[in-house]
Amino acid sequence: MAHSAAYVTTFRRKREGRTDYRKRLTLLRGRQPRLVVRKSLHHVLAQIVDYSPAGDRVLVSAHSRELLKHGWKAGTDNISAAYLCGVLLAKKAKAKKVAGAIADLGMYPNVKGSKLYALLKGAVDGGLRVPVDPAIVPDAKRLSGQHVAHYASMLKKDPQAYQKRFSRYLKHGLAPENLPAHFEDIKKKLV
């Protein structure tokens, strides 16, 4: 509550913990478009955003739900889907003549090997110029889903546990052991 004339209310988004204005100002001073990466429980979203005094303009956008149109049968919330979403964003950026951007992860913590960095790696592999440290992105085996295929082959000995754990894959007609091959097929379609 205000007790003097010198009291200043902070911005609502800062109070809610949704925007770090110092970080945003640092990114805007770079005068380059930002690659904004956001995630939800079931999807990943990537946008290339350019600053404008009237409001930020979205130049290119890609959503992991769009992978379903390209034949993706696995979930849209995993590391493989995030990587493919980055490749899709880079493809759309080439069409709009956007060559590069600066990563803007917002308020998410920096976790080595997370799906946010998988998306950045996909954008870089798709031809977009984004500065990202190769040591922090997931390795190629995790990007292609080989860890899921290995776990599924181990779990196949127990059919009930296998069915319970991979019901969503099986419902969409994809055996989890075939995830790396399916990943490569979709990647070829996008590139």
Protein Blocks (a to p, Z undefined) as FASTA:
>chain_A
ZZbfkbccddfklmnopacfklmmmmmmnopacddddddfkbccdddddddfkbpcdfbd
cdfklmmmnopabdfkbfklmmmmmmmmmmmmmmnopabdcddehjaccdehiaklmmmm
mmmmnopacdddfklpccfklmnommmmmmmmmmmmmmmlmmmmmmmmmmnopafklmmm
mmmmmmmmmZZ
